[in-house]
């Protein structure tokens, strides 16, 4: 199996678990033998990652997961999360203005 390569990006992410950090993008080699192997991964916090990939039928997916280090094998294993189809992802992106407004309302109520 080939080693993963890491590419630094200029993206900035805010996560409640951490302060503002640079996002690290990983390219996964196409030679991997898993059927639904992600094509790109974006680390959004210390233990969370967003991966993009393709199902065997050709449909795209967005996978958001927690990652846990395995003490015995020294590898990272995937934990709980959600796998979204492209349609579901686009629905969330379309709802983003409403979600942001709701977040502002909740935060303003907590400050009052």
Helices and strands as residue ranges (DSSP letters): E 5-15, E 18-27, E 38-45, E 48-54, E 60-69, E 76-85, H 86-111
